[in-house]
Amino acid sequence: MAEVICITGATSGFGLACARKFANDNDVELLLIGRREERLQQLVQSLPGKVQTFSFDVRNAEAIDQFARTLTDSNTQVDVLINNAGLALGTEPADQASLEDWNTMVDTNIKGLMHMTHALLPQMVDRNKGHIINLGSIAGSWPYPGGNAYCATKAFVEQFSRCLRADLLGKHIRVSNIAPGLAETEFSLVRMKGDKAKADALYNDTQALTPEDIAEIIYWTVKLPAHININHLEVMPTCQAWGPLNIDKTMV
Ligand SMILES: NC(=O)c1ccc[n+]([C@@H]2O[C@H](COP(=O)([O-])OP(=O)(O)OC[C@H]3O[C@@H](n4cnc5c(N)ncnc54)[C@H](OP(=O)(O)O)[C@@H]3O)[C@@H](O)[C@H]2O)c1
């Protein structure tokens, strides 16, 4: 039986690299999700093996339910769910940040991931088989100025992943939180709302992680023997590390 891998956010960055990586396996069936229909169609043309695409917004709970019903109707059971769709918007301090941006991040990074999990986990439990890979971030553990709501959404992903593990103890279902640092994808272009110069500036003079680096790590996490569960995997490029805590000397 083909292994069924479902990837959200497959039209770009980590999700796209994962789709390419897993597509090279024999006997794999890919279910690829994103909003950009044209890119999904290109993927169907370019990837080997059985690829199905589903164009919907993970903020749309009804669309997720419809997706789950489609799978049930075609007797398709997901073996690996890669909850990757997500975004950051803005870098302003909290008092100047857009509430709309905060809500979009919460609706996508938290609620979208939660809804996808809620829709697909029961069939994994029924079969006593599955693996959920959540895309967290170093931002889930380490705060930085302007990170506010984005960091908080990824802290949710980290703790939600651990809690899933606690609930699923005794079942052959793995849950992994993959937490990358600086990686060059469309992430910063989205965060800077299309300002390419600002997005590029972040990566200039760095050797950031690539989407392929993360796909390699996710692939390894999935392919480890079934008795091994990577709970949390934090990865940064070598050129990135923590700075000192800030102390303001102008306040007295
Ligand atoms: N790049 C980094 O530095 C970095 C570091 C740590 C963690 N991450 C996390 O890694 C994940 C992937 O990011 P990336 O770096 O690969 O960014 P990316 O290149 O911008 O890709 C994001 C993907 O998410 C999809 N997406 C966004 N909103 C969506 C929605 N509402 N419904 C459905 N799909 C949606 C996008 O597809 P459509 O636009 O076609 O819908 C796209 O395929 C995110 O969760 C991000 O927070 C990124």
The ligand as a Gaussian input file, in Angstrom:
#p B3LYP/6-31G(d) Opt

LIG

0 1
 N       11.380000      30.513000       6.548000
 C       11.661000      30.604000       7.822000
 O       12.606000      31.309000       8.233000
 C       10.861000      29.807000       8.816000
 C       11.460000      29.526000      10.047000
 C       10.744000      28.792000      10.987000
 C        9.478000      28.341000      10.694000
 N        8.896000      28.637000       9.504000
 C        7.535000      28.123000       9.280000
 O        7.584000      27.169000       8.237000
 C        6.329000      27.111000       7.586000
 C        6.528000      27.242000       6.085000
 O        7.074000      28.519000       5.807000
 P        8.045000      28.811000       4.601000
 O        9.262000      29.412000       5.171000
 O        8.161000      27.632000       3.709000
 O        7.222000      30.021000       3.919000
 P        6.622000      30.231000       2.451000
 O        7.650000      29.986000       1.421000
 O        5.962000      31.570000       2.497000
 O        5.498000      29.094000       2.352000
 C        4.335000      29.156000       3.120000
 C        3.305000      28.172000       2.560000
 O        2.117000      28.234000       3.377000
 C        0.985000      28.361000       2.536000
 N       -0.055000      29.097000       3.226000
 C        0.061000      30.287000       3.888000
 N       -1.134000      30.661000       4.360000
 C       -2.017000      29.687000       4.000000
 C       -3.411000      29.505000       4.186000
 N       -4.143000      30.394000       4.860000
 N       -4.005000      28.389000       3.684000
 C       -3.274000      27.489000       2.995000
 N       -1.958000      27.603000       2.783000
 C       -1.345000      28.696000       3.274000
 C        1.500000      29.091000       1.287000
 O        0.736000      28.706000       0.150000
 P       -0.368000      29.594000      -0.569000
 O        0.062000      31.034000      -0.465000
 O       -0.388000      29.061000      -1.967000
 O       -1.616000      29.297000       0.168000
 C        2.889000      28.490000       1.147000
 O        2.824000      27.294000       0.414000
 C        5.465000      28.206000       8.206000
 O        4.628000      27.619000       9.172000
 C        6.489000      29.125000       8.850000
 O        5.941000      29.827000       9.946000
 C        9.563000      29.358000       8.551000

